[in-house]
Amino acid sequence: MKRTRISINGQDLSDVRTRAITDYPSGSCVSIGSPDVFVTEDGSALVVEIYPLTAAQLYFDGVLPQDRAIPVDVKVGRRKARGYLIDSMRRV
């Protein structure tokens, strides 16, 4: 099955690596790749389902804006990016 590439504000979600610093004295760092992302359209809304750690990393990296009034560009496959406002984030 071919995966559809999804990017938010130019950041391809398959390239997102969540950093987790371990508790070891060496200060080693582990990165976790972004798992599958699910996208559905509901009228004028685009629902992007990602894991909470991935969302937190996108905020940390500055890909997602802190201000909910700033639109984000979401590109699904070859479709051009469109500006969307983040309406809600919830854990499912």
PLY file of the C-alpha trace (Angstrom):
ply
format ascii 1.0
element vertex 92
property float x
property float y
property float z
element edge 91
property int vertex1
property int vertex2
end_header
0.00 0.00 0.00
1.38 3.38 -1.00
1.56 5.97 1.78
0.26 9.47 1.13
2.75 12.16 2.05
1.38 14.79 4.38
3.13 18.02 5.25
2.24 20.82 7.63
3.80 24.23 6.97
6.33 22.55 4.70
7.37 19.88 7.26
6.80 16.37 5.93
5.28 14.40 8.81
7.24 11.27 7.88
10.42 13.21 8.69
9.34 14.30 12.19
11.52 12.77 14.91
10.39 13.11 18.51
13.37 13.53 20.79
13.32 11.80 24.15
16.25 12.37 26.49
16.98 9.32 28.53
17.64 9.20 32.26
21.14 7.85 31.78
24.12 9.84 33.05
25.60 9.83 29.55
22.85 12.19 28.39
22.16 10.04 25.35
19.20 10.97 23.22
16.71 8.71 21.49
14.53 9.83 18.60
11.25 8.24 17.66
9.97 8.39 14.09
6.48 9.61 13.36
4.02 6.72 13.16
1.18 6.57 10.65
-0.91 9.68 10.16
-4.59 9.51 9.24
-6.39 12.26 7.31
-10.10 12.61 6.60
-12.16 15.48 5.22
-15.44 16.45 6.82
-17.02 19.22 4.75
-14.73 22.23 5.07
-12.77 20.62 7.92
-9.64 18.53 7.56
-9.07 16.05 10.37
-5.43 15.06 10.84
-4.89 12.32 13.41
-1.36 12.18 14.81
0.07 10.92 18.06
0.30 13.45 20.93
4.11 13.25 21.04
4.28 14.12 17.35
1.97 17.12 17.87
4.09 18.27 20.83
7.25 17.98 18.70
5.63 20.04 15.92
4.87 22.80 18.44
8.37 22.56 19.92
9.97 22.82 16.47
7.81 25.84 15.59
5.97 24.05 12.77
2.61 24.58 14.48
1.97 28.15 15.67
1.13 28.94 19.28
-1.55 31.40 18.10
-4.64 29.54 16.89
-5.58 32.51 14.69
-2.58 31.83 12.42
-3.47 29.42 9.59
-1.30 26.40 8.82
-0.67 25.05 5.34
-1.51 21.37 5.00
-0.52 19.45 1.88
-1.96 15.98 1.32
-0.29 14.01 -1.44
0.02 16.20 -4.52
-2.80 18.55 -3.56
-1.63 22.09 -3.00
-1.29 23.38 0.51
-4.26 25.26 1.91
-4.49 27.44 4.98
-6.35 25.80 7.85
-7.00 27.04 11.36
-6.46 24.62 14.22
-9.90 24.33 15.73
-9.17 21.77 18.38
-6.67 19.25 19.56
-7.82 16.36 21.62
-6.50 13.06 22.78
-8.41 10.08 21.49
0 1
1 2
2 3
3 4
4 5
5 6
6 7
7 8
8 9
9 10
10 11
11 12
12 13
13 14
14 15
15 16
16 17
17 18
18 19
19 20
20 21
21 22
22 23
23 24
24 25
25 26
26 27
27 28
28 29
29 30
30 31
31 32
32 33
33 34
34 35
35 36
36 37
37 38
38 39
39 40
40 41
41 42
42 43
43 44
44 45
45 46
46 47
47 48
48 49
49 50
50 51
51 52
52 53
53 54
54 55
55 56
56 57
57 58
58 59
59 60
60 61
61 62
62 63
63 64
64 65
65 66
66 67
67 68
68 69
69 70
70 71
71 72
72 73
73 74
74 75
75 76
76 77
77 78
78 79
79 80
80 81
81 82
82 83
83 84
84 85
85 86
86 87
87 88
88 89
89 90
90 91
